[in-house]
Amino acid sequence: QSKLCTYSNLITDAALTLGNDYCPRIEGNGPASVLLGSLEPIKSNASAEEKRNRKRLNDSMLDKLAAASDKKAWINEFGKKGKQPLSHSESTVYWSSRKYMLHAPVLQYDEVTGEATIVPLNPLPDGVDDLGEYLGLDDLATLRDDKQLLLGIYNCRVIPIERKPCDFYKDRLSSAIFGELCFDSDPIKIQPTLCLVNFLRARSIDARMSDTRDKIEDAVKNCLRVEKRQSPLPLRPIVGVHDGFKNIAARQAGDEVDTWNHN
């Protein structure tokens, strides 16, 4: 059983020691030290099967944190690899992030009054009454008093979902990715190259990410000029991962349903 199931009350601390969007990973901490624990000792002449079946000891950081009577003191003293203290900056970020993860401001809708109010994700600690002051969010008090704004924000997040038959989604999965693009709102010049390439491949034009941008744009303009429609036998789409610093790592899709690389 996962240590996260055993110590469900420490999931937040596990996320913080390993690092997340709120708190950078603390140097030296990893899944083995935080969650798994060390492997039991084994003889040097142990068999391959004995080596494979080695068990984990209950000495992970979560095991030790669960046993600590003063968990805050333990984190400050042993929060790095379960052996070393956190630096002042690491401790400051850790505890401010922990407060926000546990008590982040969320909207709660009252069906009786029809109002939306800001409440903490979890109840505040004893003796704490002001969420904004506790989290260091100075503007929260002003926002909390604007009932009309809060209701507007809440309603924007409530999206009605209509269930549709499976065939509805199946038909769309088999259609070509980026087979249709709106050039009226987004002209060719600002369309991502990946979208334009797949627009062409949907029309059986063997465009590649290695083609020059000018060549790709000219081919799209020709398709629009002759009103070329999607082919009943489109070429496989090219999918890939894109970030602002590296070229698109393009590859051919694996099959008709694999229309985008989610990795």
N, C-alpha and C positions, 0 to 999 in steps of 0.2 A: 504494500500500500504506500502511496506517495506520502512524503513527509508533509506536503501541503494539505492532505486530507487529515493526517494525524494532528497537525497543529494549524487548524483552519483559522484560529485567532491571530496567527503570525504571518498570514499571507502578505499583508502590507509590508512587514519587515523583510520578508524574503524578496519581494519586488524591489525594495529600496537597496538592500545590500547587493543585489545582482545588477541594479541599475535599470532605469526606465526613463520615460519622457520628463519626469519631474526631478530625478536625481541621477547624476552620472554614476556609472559602476564604480564601486570602491576598489581601488587597485588590489589585485591578489584574490579577489572573491570570484568564485565560479560555481557552477552547478555542483561539483563534487564537494567543495568545502562548505557551501551553504546548505545544500539539500541532501546529498547522498551520504556523506561521511567517508572515512577512509576504509580501505579494504582490510580484511582480517589478515594477520601475518600468516605466512605459508613457508614451508620448508623449501630449501633450494632445490631439492631433488623431487619436488612434487610432480605428479603426472599432469598432462595437459588437461585432463578432465577435472582434476582438483583445482587447477588454476582457473578454469572456466567457472567453476561453482563457488568461488570465493564469495563470502557474504560481506556486506557492509556493516561496519560498526556504528553504534549509536553515538557518534561523536561529531556529527555535523553541527554547524553553527545554530541551526534551528533547534536541535536537541538540547544544546547547552543554553540557548536563550530561553527555551521553555522551562528549564529547570531553575533559572535564575529568579531570585526573589525580587530583585530590583532590575527590571529589564532595561530601563534607560541607562542605568549605570553600567550594565554589562555591554550594551552596544557602544557606549563611549569608550570603554576600556578594551573591548575585544572585537570591535566591529570590523576589523581588517584581518581577514583570514582566520578569525576566531582566536587570534593570538596577540594582535597588536592594537593599540588605541587609535581612534580616529583623530585626524588633525582637527584644529579648531574650525577651519573652513568646511571640512567634510562633515563634522558634527552639526554645524549651523545649517547646511543644506539638507542634511538628513532629517532633522527634526522639523524644519519648516515644511519640507515636502511631505512628511508624514502627516502633519496637521491638515494640509490641504487635501491629501488623498482620502483621509478619513472623514473630513468635514467640509468638503467642497460645497459651495452654494449651488443649490438646484431649485427648480421651480416646482411648486406643488399647487395643484388646481383644486379649489373647493367647489364641488358641484352644487352646494346649497347657496352660497353667496355669489358664485360665478366669478370669483376673483382668483388671481394667481399670485402667490407670495413666494418669497425667497426663504428657503429653509436649509439647514445643513444636511448633508448626505446621511450622516449619523448623528445621534444626539451629542451635544457639546459636553465637555467634561463638567463635573460639578463645580459650581461657582463661576462659570463662564456664561455670560448672558448675551454679549454682543459678538455676533459672528464676524462682522467686518473688522472689528478691532482685534479679534483673536487671530485672524488670518492675515492681518496687515493690509486689508483692502479698503482704502480710504473712501472710495467712491460707492461702496456697497450701500451705505446708508441713504444716499441720494437716489440711487436706483431702486432701492426697496420701497421708497415712498411714492414712486411713479407707477401707480396701479394700472393705468391705461397702457403704458409701455410694456409692463410685465405681461399683461394679458395678450398684447400683440405678439410678443416674443413666444409665448406659450402656444398660441394658436398656429404660428408658423411652423412649429415642430410637430403638430398633430396632422398627419397626412392620412386621409382615408385610403384604405387598401381594399381593392376589389379582387376577390378570388376569380381566377380564370381557369378554364380547362387546361390540362397538360399539353394538348396539341397546340395551344396558343403559343406556349414557350418553345415547344419543340420546333415549330416552323421558324421561329426567330433564331434558334441556335444553328439551324442549317443554312441560314442566309449568309451572304458574304460580309465579312467585317469591313466597315467603312465603304460599303458598296455604294452608298448614297451620301453625299456631302452637300451642305447648304452654302453655296458660293455667294449668295446674295448677302448673307450676314457675315460670312467669313471668306473673303476673297482668296484666290489661289495663293497670293503672295504670303499670307499669314497662316495658311494651313500647314500643320506639321508634315514633314516629308513622309513619315510612316503612313499617315492617313492618305496622302496622294498616291503613294505606291500601291496601297491596297485598293484604292478607287480604280486604278488602272488594271490591277490583277483581277478584280471582279468582272472586268470586261475582256478577259483573256489576253491582256497585254502583259508580256513578261517584263515588268518593271522590277528593278532591284534597288536596294538601299545604296548599292555602290554606284548607281547612275548619278550623273551630275544633277544638281537642282534644276538647272535650265532645261535639261533634257526631259526631266519629269514634268515640269510645268508646261512645256510645249506639248507633250503628249496629252495632258489633261485638257489643255485648250482645244486641241484637235477633237477630242471626244465630245466636248461641249458644242463645238461648231457643227459637228455632224449628228449631234444628239444620239450618240452611241449609248445603247442601253446595256444593262448587266447581261452577261452571258449565262445561258443555262448550264454551262460547264466552266465556271470560273476557275482560275488558278488558285492554288492554296495560298491563303493569306500569309504574309510575313509578320511575325510578332516579335517583340523584344522588350528589353528593359531600357528605359531612358532616364538619365539624370542630367543635371546641368553641366557636368564636368567631363563626361565620357561620351563617346559615340554610342549610338544605339547598337546593342548586341543583338543583331537580328538572327533569326533562324526560321526554318520552315515549320509551320504548325504540324503537329503530329497526326491529327485526324480532323474530320469535319466538325467535331464538337469543340476541339481545342482551338478556339478562335482568339485567345489572348493568353499571354504568358503571365500568370499571377505570382511567379516566384520572386 
